[in-house]
Amino acid sequence: MSQAKRSQLYSAWLDGRLSAEDSSGLDRELRGSREARDEFRAWAMLDNLMVEQAVATAFVEPQPTSLHSRRASWRAAVVGLGLASLLAVSVAAANRWYAEGAPLGTVTNVRFPVVRGGEKPFVIGRAVAPGPLTLLSGALELTLRNGVVIVLEGEVNLDLRGELEAVLHAGSAVIRMSNGMRGFRLVTPTADVLDLGTEFAARTGPGLVTDVQVYDGAVMATGRSESAEGAFPRHLEAGEARRFRPDARDHGEPIPYSESRFVRHLPAPSEFVCPKSRNANEAARRLVRPRLEAIKVTRAVARPIIDGVLDDWSASGGFHATLRGAANGAEWVHGRMAYDEHCVYIAARVGDPAPLRSVIDPEVDPGRGWQGGSVQVRLSTDRVIGWPVDANAPAYYQMRRLEPSPEDRQKAANARLSHLTMWHHAPTGRACLVLNHGMDVNRFVVNPPGFAGCFRRGEDGLHYTLEYAIPWELLNAADAPPRSGDVLAAHWQVHWSDDSGLIWRDQIIEIGNILEDCGVSSFQRAAIWGRAEYE
């Protein structure tokens, strides 16, 4: 197919007047030619700039005519240009919109943003320049000069290439276009998304898995795996979501659509979460050193009733901790553990100014349950390895560019090392449980049959109580459950979100091995876990 013919098809597609026959022809052309696909993206980018009148004089004289006529004029002007020339024109046009190195936009809202030590903090009004942008936690909203709004949340690594292109290496991004705009391109390690005038979102998580979801309008999304090479982009419309894996087929796999999967808008801070000034070193709070080394796991004389009322628990054992040691803070936890031959029992009272708000659906996003407000307990039921536990997650080695030995891999696969995430799903009122076994926390067991859980909101509205009974079978320990005198491993993390139930805000980390480096996450290195002393 000639380039002139391709240009005519691109133009017709952008105007929404492509016939079924020509649509099939364009489909075949884009499947078979990388040059055609790159050319297609360049056309979309240039057309969007034209709509914004950013390139009105880039290569045609201004004319007192309608926007439709002006678009027709520039399209006629570029027919016959080679790919390199077309891309050069697109880039040149974009550069006319902003000077090289000049700000692309500004920060227009923030929500508990935490940056790396020494980096400039994100505050409302801060200019945003092209280049890398890193956020350790929290959320922020960027508004670019062309009106594009980008909402970032979580641990984010974004490379902002321009007003119409960004690379999302990690974290979540919601892209919202102004009316009439299109052509924003978002690239992740496993997906390439071109917006068609829309609001869409993408998340790059562990294992380089990318989730793409469309809230309004449509996008064209293509997987970036080897099997996706040459594939025509997948058309996703509002209400659709898809997952792209490194080894996925060209169009990935459909996943349930969820309105609450991404943070789309940042509310004004509530009084109780209004952040005070933060310095760069506050990022260290994400990996604070535990104050307590052990928790007593008491023998249950009678099986507790799982009702969120703890009057049938022993008064002994347990621990109390407050956020960063504050004497009268609003965030605190009193945690307890008990056991018998059937189950491990976990209970906690948690001080929380916005209790039980989480909207994270375990069936949709089991790996994110912790960040909406939760209690996580990590424990070992392996009497043979005892304490401390020698096992590291794959990410531990990847971050250090080390190759784990076969023995290291075997230790990491120990199914009697368990990660428990417990939270209250506000939309359904359900007590949730997500289990991970071994040190690969990307494999989930979601709400398995057999456990019992209950949450109860405090009468003051400022705390809640949780109570769980988890059978040893679910922890792969039915054949040899812990017994009196055992010293095994346990670790607690209590998480708080903002009042949306989506954005992680803070945490308490307790029951840890104080001889270990506190600069490593407990889900990556089990040696950090403290002692569980079974009475």
MOZIZI-V300038 format. One record per residue. N is the residue number from 1. RES is the residue in three letters. PSI is psi in degrees with one decimal (999 if undefined). OMEGA is omega in whole degrees, 0 to 359 (NA if undefined). Layout:
# MOZIZI-V300038
N&RES&PSI&OMEGA ; N&RES&PSI&OMEGA
This chain:
# MOZIZI-V300038
1&MET&133.7&181 ; 2&SER&158.2&179 ; 3&GLN&-35.1&178 ; 4&ALA&-41.8&179 ; 5&LYS&-42.5&178 ; 6&ARG&-42.3&181 ; 7&SER&-39.6&177 ; 8&GLN&-40.3&180 ; 9&LEU&-40.2&178 ; 10&TYR&-47.0&182 ; 11&SER&-44.3&179 ; 12&ALA&-38.9&179 ; 13&TRP&-43.2&181 ; 14&LEU&-30.1&179 ; 15&ASP&-4.7&180 ; 16&GLY&26.6&181 ; 17&ARG&27.7&180 ; 18&LEU&129.0&179 ; 19&SER&164.8&180 ; 20&ALA&-39.3&181 ; 21&GLU&-45.4&179 ; 22&ASP&-32.8&177 ; 23&SER&-42.2&178 ; 24&SER&-40.5&179 ; 25&GLY&-41.2&178 ; 26&LEU&-38.8&177 ; 27&ASP&-48.8&181 ; 28&ARG&-39.2&182 ; 29&GLU&-43.4&181 ; 30&LEU&-32.8&176 ; 31&ARG&-35.4&189 ; 32&GLY&-6.2&187 ; 33&SER&116.6&174 ; 34&ARG&-37.7&179 ; 35&GLU&-42.3&179 ; 36&ALA&-39.2&181 ; 37&ARG&-43.1&178 ; 38&ASP&-38.7&179 ; 39&GLU&-41.7&179 ; 40&PHE&-45.2&180 ; 41&ARG&-40.2&180 ; 42&ALA&-40.3&177 ; 43&TRP&-46.8&181 ; 44&ALA&-41.4&179 ; 45&MET&-45.1&183 ; 46&LEU&-38.4&179 ; 47&ASP&-40.5&179 ; 48&ASN&-40.9&178 ; 49&LEU&-34.4&179 ; 50&MET&-43.1&179 ; 51&VAL&-38.7&179 ; 52&GLU&-0.5&180 ; 53&GLN&28.9&178 ; 54&ALA&-16.2&182 ; 55&VAL&31.2&185 ; 56&ALA&-28.5&181 ; 57&THR&20.3&183 ; 58&ALA&-38.0&182 ; 59&PHE&2.6&172 ; 60&VAL&153.7&180 ; 61&GLU&143.9&177 ; 62&PRO&140.5&180 ; 63&GLN&138.8&178 ; 64&PRO&61.0&182 ; 65&THR&176.5&180 ; 66&SER&160.6&178 ; 67&LEU&-38.4&179 ; 68&HIS&-43.6&181 ; 69&SER&-38.8&181 ; 70&ARG&-39.9&178 ; 71&ARG&-40.3&177 ; 72&ALA&-37.0&181 ; 73&SER&-48.1&182 ; 74&TRP&-32.7&178 ; 75&ARG&-40.1&177 ; 76&ALA&-33.8&182 ; 77&ALA&-29.3&184 ; 78&VAL&-7.8&176 ; 79&VAL&129.3&181 ; 80&GLY&-12.5&175 ; 81&LEU&143.9&174 ; 82&GLY&168.1&182 ; 83&LEU&-45.5&181 ; 84&ALA&-41.0&180 ; 85&SER&-41.5&180 ; 86&LEU&-44.1&178 ; 87&LEU&-40.4&179 ; 88&ALA&-41.9&178 ; 89&VAL&-42.4&180 ; 90&SER&-46.0&181 ; 91&VAL&-42.4&179 ; 92&ALA&-40.3&179 ; 93&ALA&-42.9&179 ; 94&ALA&-37.7&181 ; 95&ASN&-22.4&177 ; 96&ARG&-22.4&181 ; 97&TRP&-31.3&177 ; 98&TYR&144.3&180 ; 99&ALA&150.4&181 ; 100&GLU&128.8&180 ; 101&GLY&-9.8&179 ; 102&ALA&158.8&180 ; 103&PRO&140.6&175 ; 104&LEU&-22.6&182 ; 105&GLY&-160.3&182 ; 106&THR&161.8&171 ; 107&VAL&121.3&184 ; 108&THR&-8.0&174 ; 109&ASN&152.8&179 ; 110&VAL&159.1&177 ; 111&ARG&97.2&178 ; 112&PHE&46.8&181 ; 113&PRO&134.4&177 ; 114&VAL&129.5&181 ; 115&VAL&169.8&179 ; 116&ARG&152.7&179 ; 117&GLY&130.0&179 ; 118&GLY&-12.8&180 ; 119&GLU&154.8&181 ; 120&LYS&129.9&182 ; 121&PRO&155.9&176 ; 122&PHE&120.3&176 ; 123&VAL&155.2&179 ; 124&ILE&130.9&181 ; 125&GLY&-11.7&179 ; 126&ARG&134.5&178 ; 127&ALA&146.8&180 ; 128&VAL&121.2&181 ; 129&ALA&163.1&174 ; 130&PRO&146.8&177 ; 131&GLY&-170.6&184 ; 132&PRO&147.7&178 ; 133&LEU&125.2&184 ; 134&THR&132.8&178 ; 135&LEU&125.2&181 ; 136&LEU&-38.6&177 ; 137&SER&171.2&184 ; 138&GLY&-160.3&181 ; 139&ALA&155.2&175 ; 140&LEU&155.2&179 ; 141&GLU&129.0&175 ; 142&LEU&138.6&172 ; 143&THR&115.8&182 ; 144&LEU&165.2&185 ; 145&ARG&-25.5&180 ; 146&ASN&5.4&177 ; 147&GLY&-7.6&178 ; 148&VAL&133.4&178 ; 149&VAL&130.6&178 ; 150&ILE&123.3&176 ; 151&VAL&120.8&182 ; 152&LEU&142.6&183 ; 153&GLU&143.7&177 ; 154&GLY&-156.7&174 ; 155&GLU&106.6&191 ; 156&VAL&137.7&169 ; 157&ASN&104.3&184 ; 158&LEU&136.3&173 ; 159&ASP&108.0&182 ; 160&LEU&106.6&185 ; 161&ARG&-25.8&183 ; 162&GLY&-170.0&182 ; 163&GLU&-11.5&182 ; 164&LEU&18.5&179 ; 165&GLU&139.0&176 ; 166&ALA&154.5&176 ; 167&VAL&121.2&180 ; 168&LEU&102.6&180 ; 169&HIS&-32.7&180 ; 170&ALA&152.0&176 ; 171&GLY&-168.9&185 ; 172&SER&142.6&177 ; 173&ALA&132.8&172 ; 174&VAL&127.3&181 ; 175&ILE&123.3&181 ; 176&ARG&121.2&184 ; 177&MET&151.2&173 ; 178&SER&159.3&179 ; 179&ASN&131.3&178 ; 180&GLY&-9.7&180 ; 181&MET&152.8&173 ; 182&ARG&171.8&176 ; 183&GLY&4.0&178 ; 184&PHE&133.5&180 ; 185&ARG&125.9&176 ; 186&LEU&122.4&182 ; 187&VAL&135.8&174 ; 188&THR&174.8&179 ; 189&PRO&-23.8&185 ; 190&THR&4.5&180 ; 191&ALA&153.0&177 ; 192&ASP&116.0&188 ; 193&VAL&127.4&176 ; 194&LEU&122.1&183 ; 195&ASP&147.5&180 ; 196&LEU&28.7&182 ; 197&GLY&81.8&198 ; 198&THR&179.2&163 ; 199&GLU&119.2&180 ; 200&PHE&168.5&183 ; 201&ALA&154.9&176 ; 202&ALA&147.2&175 ; 203&ARG&130.6&173 ; 204&THR&117.3&185 ; 205&GLY&-162.5&180 ; 206&PRO&143.6&181 ; 207&GLY&12.8&179 ; 208&LEU&23.5&177 ; 209&VAL&133.9&179 ; 210&THR&127.5&171 ; 211&ASP&131.2&178 ; 212&VAL&132.3&180 ; 213&GLN&139.2&182 ; 214&VAL&123.7&178 ; 215&TYR&-33.8&183 ; 216&ASP&140.7&180 ; 217&GLY&-136.2&183 ; 218&ALA&162.5&174 ; 219&VAL&164.8&168 ; 220&MET&120.4&184 ; 221&ALA&134.9&180 ; 222&THR&136.5&173 ; 223&GLY&153.8&181 ; 224&ARG&15.5&176 ; 225&SER&168.9&179 ; 226&GLU&-34.9&181 ; 227&SER&-15.5&180 ; 228&ALA&-5.5&181 ; 229&GLU&125.7&178 ; 230&GLY&1.0&183 ; 231&ALA&144.3&174 ; 232&PHE&138.5&182 ; 233&PRO&147.0&178 ; 234&ARG&130.5&179 ; 235&HIS&114.9&179 ; 236&LEU&130.1&181 ; 237&GLU&172.3&180 ; 238&ALA&134.0&181 ; 239&GLY&3.6&179 ; 240&GLU&151.2&177 ; 241&ALA&149.8&183 ; 242&ARG&150.1&181 ; 243&ARG&132.2&180 ; 244&PHE&125.5&179 ; 245&ARG&162.2&179 ; 246&PRO&-30.0&181 ; 247&ASP&18.5&185 ; 248&ALA&162.2&172 ; 249&ARG&172.4&192 ; 250&ASP&-37.3&184 ; 251&HIS&8.9&180 ; 252&GLY&-154.3&182 ; 253&GLU&141.8&179 ; 254&PRO&144.1&175 ; 255&ILE&159.5&181 ; 256&PRO&139.9&174 ; 257&TYR&138.6&179 ; 258&SER&121.6&180 ; 259&GLU&-33.4&187 ; 260&SER&12.7&182 ; 261&ARG&-35.5&184 ; 262&PHE&155.3&173 ; 263&VAL&110.8&184 ; 264&ARG&-33.4&182 ; 265&HIS&144.6&178 ; 266&LEU&118.1&180 ; 267&PRO&162.7&172 ; 268&ALA&139.8&183 ; 269&PRO&136.4&173 ; 270&SER&163.5&184 ; 271&GLU&-42.6&187 ; 272&PHE&-15.9&180 ; 273&VAL&13.6&180 ; 274&CYS&112.6&187 ; 275&PRO&140.1&171 ; 276&LYS&173.7&181 ; 277&SER&141.0&183 ; 278&ARG&141.5&175 ; 279&ASN&169.4&187 ; 280&ALA&-27.9&183 ; 281&ASN&-7.2&182 ; 282&GLU&-15.7&177 ; 283&ALA&-24.3&181 ; 284&ALA&-17.8&180 ; 285&ARG&-17.4&180 ; 286&ARG&-18.3&182 ; 287&LEU&52.9&184 ; 288&VAL&154.7&180 ; 289&ARG&128.2&178 ; 290&PRO&149.5&176 ; 291&ARG&-23.5&184 ; 292&LEU&138.4&184 ; 293&GLU&-18.9&188 ; 294&ALA&156.2&172 ; 295&ILE&136.4&176 ; 296&LYS&125.9&177 ; 297&VAL&107.2&187 ; 298&THR&152.7&176 ; 299&ARG&124.8&180 ; 300&ALA&116.8&178 ; 301&VAL&-40.8&176 ; 302&ALA&148.9&182 ; 303&ARG&125.1&180 ; 304&PRO&147.1&172 ; 305&ILE&124.8&185 ; 306&ILE&86.3&184 ; 307&ASP&4.8&181 ; 308&GLY&8.0&175 ; 309&VAL&122.3&191 ; 310&LEU&24.8&181 ; 311&ASP&-8.9&177 ; 312&ASP&16.6&176 ; 313&TRP&151.4&175 ; 314&SER&143.6&178 ; 315&ALA&-14.6&181 ; 316&SER&166.0&178 ; 317&GLY&-168.7&180 ; 318&GLY&-179.9&179 ; 319&PHE&159.7&177 ; 320&HIS&134.8&179 ; 321&ALA&150.4&176 ; 322&THR&160.5&182 ; 323&LEU&116.4&181 ; 324&ARG&31.8&174 ; 325&GLY&12.9&181 ; 326&ALA&136.5&184 ; 327&ALA&-37.7&185 ; 328&ASN&36.0&182 ; 329&GLY&161.4&180 ; 330&ALA&-16.9&182 ; 331&GLU&119.1&181 ; 332&TRP&168.6&177 ; 333&VAL&138.5&168 ; 334&HIS&109.0&186 ; 335&GLY&147.4&179 ; 336&ARG&154.5&174 ; 337&MET&143.1&176 ; 338&ALA&170.7&182 ; 339&TYR&161.1&165 ; 340&ASP&-165.8&184 ; 341&GLU&-10.6&183 ; 342&HIS&-42.2&193 ; 343&CYS&163.5&159 ; 344&VAL&139.3&182 ; 345&TYR&134.6&182 ; 346&ILE&130.8&179 ; 347&ALA&150.9&178 ; 348&ALA&144.2&164 ; 349&ARG&130.5&187 ; 350&VAL&120.8&173 ; 351&GLY&124.5&186 ; 352&ASP&116.2&179 ; 353&PRO&-19.0&177 ; 354&ALA&72.5&189 ; 355&PRO&146.3&168 ; 356&LEU&49.0&181 ; 357&ARG&-7.0&191 ; 358&SER&132.9&175 ; 359&VAL&11.7&182 ; 360&ILE&119.3&185 ; 361&ASP&120.4&181 ; 362&PRO&-27.2&180 ; 363&GLU&-20.9&182 ; 364&VAL&-47.0&185 ; 365&ASP&67.0&183 ; 366&PRO&-27.2&181 ; 367&GLY&-6.2&182 ; 368&ARG&6.6&184 ; 369&GLY&-30.2&183 ; 370&TRP&-31.9&193 ; 371&GLN&-8.4&178 ; 372&GLY&8.5&186 ; 373&GLY&111.9&189 ; 374&SER&173.0&169 ; 375&VAL&127.3&176 ; 376&GLN&133.2&175 ; 377&VAL&127.3&176 ; 378&ARG&135.8&182 ; 379&LEU&156.6&175 ; 380&SER&137.4&174 ; 381&THR&16.4&184 ; 382&ASP&103.6&181 ; 383&ARG&-26.9&182 ; 384&VAL&-45.1&183 ; 385&ILE&-18.4&174 ; 386&GLY&-142.4&181 ; 387&TRP&142.1&357 ; 388&PRO&163.4&183 ; 389&VAL&130.5&179 ; 390&ASP&94.3&178 ; 391&ALA&135.6&181 ; 392&ASN&147.4&178 ; 393&ALA&157.7&175 ; 394&PRO&-37.6&181 ; 395&ALA&-28.2&179 ; 396&TYR&-42.9&180 ; 397&TYR&-37.9&181 ; 398&GLN&-42.7&181 ; 399&MET&-25.7&181 ; 400&ARG&4.9&180 ; 401&ARG&44.1&178 ; 402&LEU&154.6&177 ; 403&GLU&113.2&181 ; 404&PRO&145.2&178 ; 405&SER&165.3&174 ; 406&PRO&-36.2&178 ; 407&GLU&-39.8&177 ; 408&ASP&-42.0&180 ; 409&ARG&-38.3&180 ; 410&GLN&-41.4&178 ; 411&LYS&-40.9&182 ; 412&ALA&-24.0&182 ; 413&ALA&5.7&182 ; 414&ASN&112.3&185 ; 415&ALA&-5.8&178 ; 416&ARG&11.4&167 ; 417&LEU&120.5&189 ; 418&SER&144.3&176 ; 419&HIS&120.4&182 ; 420&LEU&124.6&175 ; 421&THR&123.0&186 ; 422&MET&126.2&177 ; 423&TRP&164.8&180 ; 424&HIS&121.1&178 ; 425&HIS&104.9&189 ; 426&ALA&-41.3&183 ; 427&PRO&-31.2&181 ; 428&THR&-12.4&183 ; 429&GLY&16.3&186 ; 430&ARG&141.3&170 ; 431&ALA&122.1&186 ; 432&CYS&151.4&175 ; 433&LEU&123.1&173 ; 434&VAL&128.1&180 ; 435&LEU&142.0&167 ; 436&ASN&134.9&179 ; 437&HIS&142.9&187 ; 438&GLY&-167.3&184 ; 439&MET&7.1&174 ; 440&ASP&98.1&186 ; 441&VAL&14.2&177 ; 442&ASN&4.2&177 ; 443&ARG&122.8&192 ; 444&PHE&143.4&166 ; 445&VAL&114.7&190 ; 446&VAL&123.3&177 ; 447&ASN&59.9&183 ; 448&PRO&147.7&177 ; 449&PRO&141.3&176 ; 450&GLY&-25.4&180 ; 451&PHE&161.4&174 ; 452&ALA&137.7&180 ; 453&GLY&151.2&181 ; 454&CYS&140.2&173 ; 455&PHE&144.0&179 ; 456&ARG&123.7&179 ; 457&ARG&136.8&178 ; 458&GLY&150.1&182 ; 459&GLU&-26.9&180 ; 460&ASP&-6.7&181 ; 461&GLY&12.2&184 ; 462&LEU&11.3&175 ; 463&HIS&169.7&175 ; 464&TYR&163.9&176 ; 465&THR&136.6&173 ; 466&LEU&152.4&179 ; 467&GLU&128.3&182 ; 468&TYR&146.3&168 ; 469&ALA&120.4&185 ; 470&ILE&113.0&182 ; 471&PRO&147.2&179 ; 472&TRP&-26.3&178 ; 473&GLU&-37.1&181 ; 474&LEU&-17.4&178 ; 475&LEU&15.7&177 ; 476&ASN&35.4&183 ; 477&ALA&20.0&182 ; 478&ALA&-29.5&183 ; 479&ASP&-25.0&182 ; 480&ALA&71.1&181 ; 481&PRO&160.1&177 ; 482&PRO&151.1&181 ; 483&ARG&170.0&183 ; 484&SER&133.9&180 ; 485&GLY&-14.5&179 ; 486&ASP&141.6&170 ; 487&VAL&102.7&182 ; 488&LEU&-153.2&185 ; 489&ALA&145.0&175 ; 490&ALA&157.2&182 ; 491&HIS&137.1&181 ; 492&TRP&139.7&168 ; 493&GLN&128.3&177 ; 494&VAL&125.9&186 ; 495&HIS&144.1&174 ; 496&TRP&142.1&175 ; 497&SER&176.6&170 ; 498&ASP&-176.3&185 ; 499&ASP&-3.8&174 ; 500&SER&-15.7&184 ; 501&GLY&19.9&182 ; 502&LEU&-37.7&188 ; 503&ILE&119.3&178 ; 504&TRP&138.9&185 ; 505&ARG&-43.7&184 ; 506&ASP&176.2&183 ; 507&GLN&156.8&166 ; 508&ILE&133.6&175 ; 509&ILE&122.9&182 ; 510&GLU&164.3&183 ; 511&ILE&82.0&184 ; 512&GLY&162.0&177 ; 513&ASN&103.7&187 ; 514&ILE&-9.8&177 ; 515&LEU&-9.1&182 ; 516&GLU&156.4&177 ; 517&ASP&125.7&181 ; 518&CYS&3.7&180 ; 519&GLY&12.7&179 ; 520&VAL&140.2&180 ; 521&SER&145.7&184 ; 522&SER&-21.0&177 ; 523&PHE&-9.5&179 ; 524&GLN&-27.6&186 ; 525&ARG&112.3&184 ; 526&ALA&-17.6&178 ; 527&ALA&-16.6&179 ; 528&ILE&-23.2&185 ; 529&TRP&144.5&179 ; 530&GLY&-165.9&185 ; 531&ARG&137.5&169 ; 532&ALA&109.8&185 ; 533&GLU&108.1&185 ; 534&TYR&122.0&183 ; 535&GLU&999&NA
